[in-house]
Amino acid sequence: MKTASIVGAGLVGSLWAVYLTKAGYKVQLFERRPDIRKAEISAGKSINLALSTRGWKALDTVGVGDAVREIAIPMSGRIMHDLESNLTYQPYGKEGQAIYSVSRGGVNARMMDIAEATGQAEIFYNEKCVGTDLENGIVFLENSETGKKWEVKSDVVFASDGAFSAVRYNAMQKLDRFNYSQNYIEDGYREILLPANEDGSYKLDKNALHIWPRGRFMLIALPNEDGSFTCTLFMPFNGPNSFKTLTSKEAVDNFFQSTFPDFYTMMPNIADAWEDHPLSSLAIVRCYPWTHGKTALMGDAAHATVPFYGQGMNCGFEDCSVMWELMQKHNEDWPKVFEEYQQLRKPDGDGVQDLSLHNYYVMRDYVGDPKFLLQKKIEAHFSEKHPEKWLPLYSQVTFSHIRYSEAWKTGQKQDAIMKNVMAQFEDIENVWNSEAVENAILAELN
Amino acid sequence: MKTASIVGAGLVGSLWAVYLTKAGYKVQLFERRPDIRKAEISAGKSINLALSTRGWKALDTVGVGDAVREIAIPMSGRIMHDLESNLTYQPYGKEGQAIYSVSRGGVNARMMDIAEATGQAEIFYNEKCVGTDLENGIVFLENSETGKKWEVKSDVVFASDGAFSAVRYNAMQKLDRFNYSQNYIEDGYREILLPANEDGSYKLDKNALHIWPRGRFMLIALPNEDGSFTCTLFMPFNGPNSFKTLTSKEAVDNFFQSTFPDFYTMMPNIADAWEDHPLSSLAIVRCYPWTHGKTALMGDAAHATVPFYGQGMNCGFEDCSVMWELMQKHNEDWPKVFEEYQQLRKPDGDGVQDLSLHNYYVMRDYVGDPKFLLQKKIEAHFSEKHPEKWLPLYSQVTFSHIRYSEAWKTGQKQDAIMKNVMAQFEDIENVWNSEAVENAILAELN
């Protein structure tokens, strides 16, 4: 029987296990942590993520989509909260399009269940990968509970062990001519659980992603199934308005009261809840090659990104779709599959990172800017009339399968066109849906 | 007694040991390899390096300079060898200025001797650093001969263990928010030993650095004390005219005969000697912070660069000068010394890397271009008349103590000025030393 090892049974690893069982592999997954289905994980600790079109495709290809749909909450647009507690709504796409708030643990657990139910996948817990023989497909393991050391050899090895991948650190990084970078941005984040009302209802519109854009920093909120929201404050570690200035209860209280007044009204005990979750950092990890011998990196292990486009999980899932298509194309000739996988996919890993960094500026700043919202309205209007000529960047990334690298390039061109066109009309606010503006865009496109 | 540990007894580590003994520290050096003074190192394996003003200052500050002068060969300029075996000479600086060819092993051995002779420094060999407690100043060691594991705690720890620093890899890289990148360039290198004539004399002018610039690749030669030259071929790993195309004796023979005809005449057996030395890769390593707790990175461990400006060793030695000055300034208050060291020195680590990459283009291409040589001649002429207004980039880097970061900025400005001025005179070849050109440069400077 064909055998495969997967290091890391997180989102990408557990989905990829389902794929491999479908292709007839006996799959062994090695997970550093205990079984998340048995460990006690409080609602507040479970981070939620935004699932979109690329992710759904990867899930549906192996019939996992419906199990995830049961726990997914559609968010059809952004709701911006300004300093005066006014709300502005911006749809993400066309009527009926949405991104979906899901709990990381919930999705992970369902995929583990499905992988195990095939009878071909086995998950080993508390198993730390302490080394990898990339060329011979051998994973060296150490059980963190028993201290037992053992090794597993298989036909092919996948490292889906996250941004700080042990396989990448222990083996890939030691290869001659392996390019690698880990770059932390100046900002960190802290999660805050906004509980449900006493009757279990939501304190905010549940079918939207909420943003409090404040220029250099922002607060966001995504709905959970139990009526709560997981909120995240992103801001610099140092400087004015930074985590460094929020070190006393009084400072936290004052900050939220003056900066996020409507949020403060919903959660006046924010200062007490402030330290429920740790302050965490954010990094971009780039590397190449992604494969060596019998081993391939997937997901964050290959291209960890900052979370601002909600594409980290979707991009990791798309790695599975792409690898799957290449398995068919090359009839499981792994050297060929791996070579095309990394050459094809590396620009898209870079692309999703560029897009993610860019969207931080959009979310924390531009979405509060009437000019930006007008630009997006003109784009949506034009795109509706000329769908074959214009798909807005957000839709390319979120509601299409266009390569990330292409979306990033097209998005930059579109932005330049819109800036030019909008500068041509002094009264753009009034004529935004006029034929003149439409023609100006058409002219720029040619 | 004050104690210090140094991981890596290479060029920077052994020089820094001399500094620390001078400040009254008991110093322990831990070196992964055997004692280079006892191991058999063939002349061909010893790489030679170009020592220049920054390096000499660091050596002279602790009285090591004269011991190194005994084995240093001055090179006062570059000699370019073209396809027709014509030679062009370009002085590096003013009359009397030179860079010095020294053997890595020779310099290293002398500094080890001097450090040990103080009676305060001890070097331990075959000791692999397997971990570091950065905050408490503990180095964890494993002897590669006996397998014995032990640890050493000291007041302060310095990691001068090279581009692939164990301290950086085992400890620094695991710190939250540690930025790190290792980027390999597309080119590699292979060394070739050009032996002395039978009577021991040199086959080429010994007081110059020889370059065979060929656009996308180049061959260089530096003199050794024994009449031989260590030559290095730098070229891409892949593509046309790459190491990949030089895999048979016939290919090597043809390539040298047609590409480096005068070299081939001196060494017609090049094809037989081709594999005497391995094909090696070239990387730029960047990281930050450089210090944590009681530990600091120095030399290549902090800022490994490609070798094209001959500044890797000089920059590492300058780290010693800078750290030494800060030790005096802050009265050995190490947290203050370390903080200022990394803030001050990081831009210069980046600067020397930018300069080194840039100088690859200069050496392999521009030095064969009459326009470039004319530009340098005009700069030298102008600089002689207005030394307070213009110091050529090469002199800033090689014959001054101007910060690398400043030199890099000034050099870019100078280049833009020269391009502008030279474009203003159609017959620049004839009027290069005219008052009109001088005035044009003066005008651009204001």
Boltz contact constraints between the chains, C-beta under 6 A:
constraints:
  - contact:
      token1: [A, 176]
      token2: [B, 281]
      max_distance: 6.0
  - contact:
      token1: [A, 177]
      token2: [B, 184]
      max_distance: 6.0
  - contact:
      token1: [A, 177]
      token2: [B, 281]
      max_distance: 6.0
  - contact:
      token1: [A, 179]
      token2: [B, 183]
      max_distance: 6.0
  - contact:
      token1: [A, 179]
      token2: [B, 184]
      max_distance: 6.0
  - contact:
      token1: [A, 180]
      token2: [B, 182]
      max_distance: 6.0
  - contact:
      token1: [A, 181]
      token2: [B, 181]
      max_distance: 6.0
  - contact:
      token1: [A, 182]
      token2: [B, 180]
      max_distance: 6.0
  - contact:
      token1: [A, 183]
      token2: [B, 179]
      max_distance: 6.0
  - contact:
      token1: [A, 184]
      token2: [B, 177]
      max_distance: 6.0
  - contact:
      token1: [A, 184]
      token2: [B, 179]
      max_distance: 6.0
  - contact:
      token1: [A, 281]
      token2: [B, 176]
      max_distance: 6.0
  - contact:
      token1: [A, 281]
      token2: [B, 177]
      max_distance: 6.0
